[in-house]
Amino acid sequence: MTALHVSNLFADLALDAREEVVTVLLSAPGLRVERIVSTGQASPPGFYDDQPHAEWVAVLTGSAALRFADEAEPRRLSAGDTVLIEPHRRHRVEETDSPTIWLAIHFGPELGSGTGP
C-alpha cells in the first residue's frame, strides 16, 4: 500500500515574489493541477493566451479580472468563483489582488504523458 501524502494549498506561499509562482501539484497523462500565487501580476499588454487544452480555474483567495478576447468587458472573479476556459479561447489576466491564490486544472490529450511532482 502506498503512503498517503497530505499537503495544504495554503502552505509555503511565496507572497513576496516578483513573479507569479506556479506549483504543479499533480501531473498525469492529460492532466495537470497547479496552485498559482499571484501578487498583483497581470498578462503583458496586448498578450492573450491561446492554449490547445482546456483549463478550469478557481480563485481560492483574493480576486482577479479575467478577459476573453471575444468579450467586451473582463470578468471579475472573487474567492470561490470558477471558470472553464475552453481550448483555444483566447484570454488574459488583466489584474490580480495581492495575494490571489488560484487552483488551475489543465486537461486534454494535448498535455501528453505528464510527470508527477
N, C-alpha and C positions, 0 to 999 in steps of 0.2 A: 504494500500500500504506500502511495506517495504522500509525503508530509504536506499538510495544508499550509500554504503561505498566506498570511494575513497582512494586509497593508492598509494604510489610511490615505485617502485622497488629499487630505489637508496637512500631511506631514512633509517636512523638508521642502517647504516652499521657498523659492528664490524671489522674495518680494523687493529686493533692491537691484535686480538685474536690469541692465540697459536694453537687452533684447528680450523678446518673448521666449519663454522656456517651455519646450515641448518634451515631455517624458512619455516614452512608449511603455504602456502598462501591460499590454498583451499583443502578441502578433502570431497569426496563424494563417494558413492558406486562405486568401481572400478576405482577411480581416486584420485591422489594426486599431487598437484602442489607445487613446492618448489623453493625458492630462496636459492642458495648456494653461500657463500662467502669464497673463498679460498685465503689464503695469503702465498702461497709458499708450501702448503701441497701436498703430493703425497700418493699413496697407499703404505702400508708396503712392503718391499722387498719380492718378490715371491707370494704376495697375488693377486688373481683375484676374482672379484665379480661375482657371478652367481645368478642372480635374476630370480624368477619364473614369473615375469611380464615384459612387455615392458617398455622402458624409452626413451623419446625424450628429448634431451638436446640442449640448445642453449647457446653459450658464448655471454654474453651481453657486457662485457668489459674484457680486459686482454687477456691471451692466455693460452693454455694447451696442453699437449701431452697425448693423449688417446691411449692406446694399447689394441688390441684384442689378445687373446691367439692364434688365428688361423692366425694371420698376422705377417710377419717378422719385420715390422717397425711400430712405433707409428704414429698415425695421428696427425698432428699439427692443432690445432683449434685456430682461431683468432676471434675477435669480429665480430659477425654476422653469424658465422658458426654454423650449426646444424648437429646432427646425431641421427639416430634412432637405439637404442640398442634393438635387439630382445630378447625375453625371453631366458634365459639360455645361452646367448652369453657371454662367459667369457671375462671380461675387467678389466682394471686398469688405474688409472691416474698416469702417470709417472712423471709429473711435472706441476706446475702452476706458473704463474706470480703472483706478489703481487701488487694489488689485481686482482683476476679473479672472476667475478660475473656470475653465471650460472642461467638459468631458466631450471628447470627439471620438466617434466610431466611424472609421472608414471601412467600406466593404464593397466587394465586387471582384470578379475574376481578374481584373486589371492589376490587382495588388500582388499577384504571384504567390509564391510559396510561403512567405512570411518566416520570421525568425523570432524566437522568444526573447524577452528582455533578460 
